[in-house]
Amino acid sequence: MNTHYNLKNIIFIILGIIIGTVLFTLGNEDDSPGLSFIGIFLSFLIILRQILIQKKYYIPIVLIFLGFILTIFPLVLFLDKEISNYSINMLLINILGIFFIILSIKKIIKIKYK
């Protein structure tokens, strides 16, 4: 793997860590899991973009991460009693997350064996 850590990449990695930490801390103080999630996800996107992975794998990796979050996050909120009942909307979000995971795995296999 060819890694070139120039000043631009290091600045974006540090910026991603700072943005993620600030938003996660603000979300934790206000008891807001959505803001904490936005902080973690935004930090993940900024850092992942600057770590020099091959650009053709960027979208499938982001889709896998989103799929896992969409599959697990509603279930965690339900088990934490933040949501009173498991509605059809939660089921649709879980199905969308599973679809993202399957789609990204197919895309990675297609890229790998191309």
Secondary structure, 3 states (H helix, E strand, C coil): CCCCCCHHHHHHHHHHHHHHHHHHHHHHHCCCHHHHHHHHHHHHHHHHHHCCCCHHHHHHHHHHHHHHHHHHHHHHHHHCCCCCCCCHHHHHHHHHHHHHHHHHHHHHHHHHCC
